[in-house]
Amino acid sequence: MIEIVYKYFEDFTPKQKQQYELLQSLYSDWNTKINVISRKDTDQLYLHHILHSLSIAAIAEFESGMQIIDIGCGGGFPGIPLAIFFPDVQFHLVDSIGKKLKVVEGICEAANIQNITTQHTRAEEIKNKKFDFAVSRAVAPLKDLWQWANPLLKKGNKTNIPNGLICLKGGDLHQEISESGTRPKMMRIADIFKELYFEEKYIIHVSKN
């Protein structure tokens, strides 16, 4: 239920609250046509998808005018919850599967989310665009994510953390991090949100600088 989000975040405008509250029915409806989240997860949308996505908002204070790319956005996570949270930030949601973007576009239209653009492509094929941050959720190994994100990122530090890649991952990540050749900062989501669901889940931040 939406209350799980309000337990941790409370400074929402009436429009933001309305947008978040619409997501349950919108995803339930779209999921009957195009399966973007597992059936069991539909009932846990706010815990498993929306609050999980918002763990990024708990550690990164995206500033007005920033450009963020969501690599492999699937049905819109973490991009859609973050776009509602940061209405003055531009989000570009990218996926190689067109029907998933159809869901994203349908939900943005129905919930009046105006700071999202979509692109049906692979991240490595994007040219002539630069972003302050890339975000992603369990799409690919960190090595691949960094290879795709790195060329798309601007250097800089306009907010509380340096520009870079922020991804959501779970389980034992030691080998994956080792193979990536990066030196990320790793944060336990269970230190932010106390629900058992987050026990083995992490935020990984790889700085561009």
Phi, psi and omega in degrees: 000157183302334182303331180297328178287316182291341177297328185250336182231131184229349185269047181269147172284163176304323179295316179298316179300316180298318181297313179299318184291334177289335190298326181302307183290324180295314179292322178300317181293310181296326184294337176286338181263315182226117187282101180252341172226150184296152184305315182294332181284339180301322180287339182248029187307315186288326178280307189283333186242309187282309179296320177304313178299321184284354173300332177295320179293337179285339182245344183235124179262080180299134184265155178309134178089351178295156177246125182237134173253134175256110184272121181067057191289344182057233179279007174117023180241132007273002192301313185294310178301324179290323180295324176292319182295321183243077186293344180262010179250142181267128179245132179244109185262123188239134174208151180275352181252110188299322185293333177292323178291332176298320176296312179304312182295321179295319180290319178299319180293314184292326182264005178057048176265112191254001183252030177237133167243158181233156177211126180272094183194175169265146184303323184290349179264358181282130179235155172060029173225142179228146185229156176283321179220152165248137175238155181196155180229106171050041184270320187201167175302151183303323179304313180291315180303317181291324178298321179285318187284319189309311181293343184267356188260138171277146170284156176144176181207078184269354184223201187286344175229154182293150174310147178165200179260131173238117180232154180257125183218165180225163175085196180278114188254005187302312182294318180299318179293317179301315182290340184283339183071011179257166175237076187282163167268133185241128182236136178280124178294332179297343175281345181258308180247131190274354182296144182302331181306330186267006188305318184252024185248146188224154167255128178248126178241117175253119183282140176287332188281000000 
